[in-house]
Amino acid sequence: FGSSLAQVRVAKPLTVSLQRLRFANPSTISPSTLPLPPPSPSPSPPLPPAGLTPAASMATDAGSDKNGKGLVLVTNKMCPFAQRAWFCFEESGLPYTLRECQIYPKPKWLLELNPSGKVPVLIDEVENIVTPESENIVDAIAARAGPHLQGGSNTDLVARWRKLVGQELLPVGQDAKLSGKRGIVALNATLSRLEKMIEGPFVLGEQLSVADISAAPMLQRLFEEDMVPKDFAKLHGWWAAISERPAFQKTKLEPGEYWWWW
């Protein structure tokens, strides 16, 4: 169930007005989505019809789970934060609609959903709720999917792992990528802390959780740039297990085709 890929069919246009949407409590939003990279040369898609959410004319999963009906993920496949949310949806087994949009120039409807103009954004068309920020979206998806992704009683370890990724790995990884040797020492120190937290093959053992999902797109970039020393055997085992997941493979672009996180 957790690793099955969703079936896709063409959806009928969805007709929920933007004016009816409610927004998730801003106090729950974590600073996980950073400014997006320079514009792509490809043209921005047309705006959806007036009065509609960006859900019109999308592909949607054909699953029957009522907990996933009306869920729309606004994304750009090059963005690691959007990939994080997409990976979670694919692991969840919930039916959902994927709406990919260009970020430059920012479509008006995206700014209406999220004034920062960032992706991902989750739209619940049934409850008329909009949730920005990738970590909040991952939690919302996992809560709907059931306990298998949430980490069970290991909430403290999951929280510490995600905090380490978001607050330490991202800045030191950026510094190491852009400055070379000067940033490698700090990166390796953070990777060492992550290594010690892995039970294997995943963070919590045999069961994949939101901890793994949250980190996967970020560590993907480091592994594919050969920035994770072979000495970190558990991290390499973790990456091998993540790479084998059909859900992750569906969301994974090749090196050079994706953005980093800055």
N, C-alpha and C positions, 0 to 999 in steps of 0.2 A: 504493500500500500504506500509506504513512505517514499519508495523510489520509483514508482510508476509514473510514466509520462502521460500528460493529459491528451485526449483526443480533441481535434480542433474542427470546427465547422464555421461557416459564415453566419454571422448573427443578423437578425433584423435590426434596423436602427433603434437605438434606445432614446427615450424622449423625456428624460428628467431635466427639469429646468435648473440652471445654475443658481437661480435665486432661492430655490428650495433647499439647497445643500447647507448642512451645518458643518462646522469645522471642529476637529478634535481640539481638546483643551490645550492651548499653547504651553501651559506649564509642564505638560508631559513630554514635550518635544526635546529630543537630545540633539546636540550639535554634530550630527554624523554626516550631513551632506555639505560638502565644501563647494566653493565656486567652481563652475564648470569650465573646461578648457576652451581654446579659441574656436571660432565657428567652423562648421563643416562646409565644404564647397557645394554640397548638394542642396537643392532648394527646399524651403520649408513647405510642408504639406498645407493644403488649403484649410481654412477655418471650417469647423462644422456648421451646419445650418443654425440660424439665429434661434436662441432659446433652447438649444440642445447642449448636453454635456459633450465632451470629446469622445463619447462612447459610440457615436454614430458610425456606421460602416466599418466595424471592426470584426476581427475573428474572435470567437469565444469557444471555451471548452464545452464539450457536450456532456459533461458529468451531470449527475442527478442530485448531488448532495445539496439540500436546501440551504445549508450554511454558507455556500459559496455563490449562490445566485445573486446576480447584480453587482459583483465585484469587478472593478475596472482598475487595471494598473497602468498608469501613464508613465512612460519610460523612454529612455534612449539606450539602445543596446551597447553603446560604447562606454557608458558610465558605470564604474564599479559599484556605486551605491544603488543604482537601478538594478544592476545584475544581482545584487544581494537580495532584493525583494523578489525578483523574478525566480531566482533559484529556490527561495522559500516556497513560492507558489507551486512550483513544479514538484517539490518534495511533499507538499501538503496533500496532494490529491484533490484539492478543491477545484471546482470549475471556476474559471475567471476569464475576463476579457483583457487582452493586451493591446494597448494603444501606444504606438511609438510615435514620437514627435521630434522635430528638430528644435534645437535650443536657441539658435541664432539664425534669423531674428526670432525672438520669443513670440509664439502665437498669443493673441489676445486671450483666448480661452484658457491657456496655461497660466497666465498672470492672474486671471480671475480665480482659478483654483488655488494657486499658490503665488502670492505677490512677489516672492523672491525669484520666481521663474525657474526653480530647480526641480529636477526629477530625482527620485520617483514621487508620485502622488497616488494614493489609493482612494478610489471613490466607491462608496457603498451606495449603490443606486436604490436599494430597498429602504435603508434607514436614512438616506440623504445626508451622509457624513463624509467629509473629506479629511484624510489623514496624510500630512506630508512627513518627510524624514524617514529614511530607510530603516533605522532600528525600530521606530515605532510601528512601521508597516510590518516588519518581520514579526513583532510581538502580536500584532492584530491577526495576522494570518495563522500563527501558531496556536493562538487561543481558539480560533475557529476549528482548526484541524484536530484538536484533541491533545492529550498529554504526551504523545509520542515525540513531539518536537520540542517541548518546553523544558525538558531536562529533569522532570520529576522532582525529587527532593534535593537536587543538586543546584538549587537556585543561586547559592552564594558563589560557587565555582563558576557557574555560567556568567554571573554578573562581573566577577573579577576578570575573567578571560575577555569579555567584551569591552570592559573598561580599558584593559591593557592594550587591546587592539586599537580602539578608537582614540585614546588619549596619548599613547606612547608610540605604538608601532607606526601609525600614519606619519607623525612628524619626523621621526628618526629615519623612516624608510624614504621619505621625500628628500631629506638631507643627504642620505647615503647615495641615492640615485643621482642627485644633481651635483654633489660635491666630490663624489668618489671616495678615496681612502679616508678623507677627513671624517666622514660620517659613518664609516663601517664599524668602528668600535662600539658606538652607541647602538647601532642596529643589532649587532651581534649580542649585546647585553640584553636587549629586549627579547630577541629570539630565544636566548637561553632561558629566560623566565617563562616564555610560552612552552618551550620544550618540557620543562619540569611539571607543567600543569596537565599534560596529555596522559591519559590513562592508556589509550591505544585500542584500536586504530584511530578512533575519534577522541575528542576531548573527554567525553564521559565513558568511553569504552566502546562497546559494540554498537550502541545506538547513536545515530546522528542527531544533533540537536541544534537549536538556534545559535549556540556558541560556534559551531562549525560553519553554519550558514553565514553568519555575520562576518567571519574572517576569510572565507574562501576567495572572494574576488580580489581582496587585498594581497593575500599571500600568493595567489596565482601570479600576480605581476612580479613579485620578488623571486619566486621559483623560476619563472620563465626568463628572468634576467640573470639567473645563476647567482643570486645574492644570498642564498641560504646555504651555509657551509654543510658539507657532508657529515660533519661531526654531530649534527643535530639529527640523530637517527629517528627519533620519534616524530619530529616534524616532517621528515621525508616520508616516513610511513603514513603519516596523516595525509600528506599531499597525494600520495599514491591512492589511498582509499577514496579521497574526495574526487580525484580525477576519473575514477572508475564509475562514479555515479551517473547514470543516464540523465538525471535531472540537471546535474552540473554541466555535462557535455552539451546539453541543449542551449545553455546560456553562455557558453564560452566562445569568445572570439579568438582569433589567432593573434600572436604578438605583432604589434604594429597597426592593428585594426581597432584597438581600444584606447581609451583614455586612462591615465593614472588618476590620482585622487586630488590633484591640485589644479 
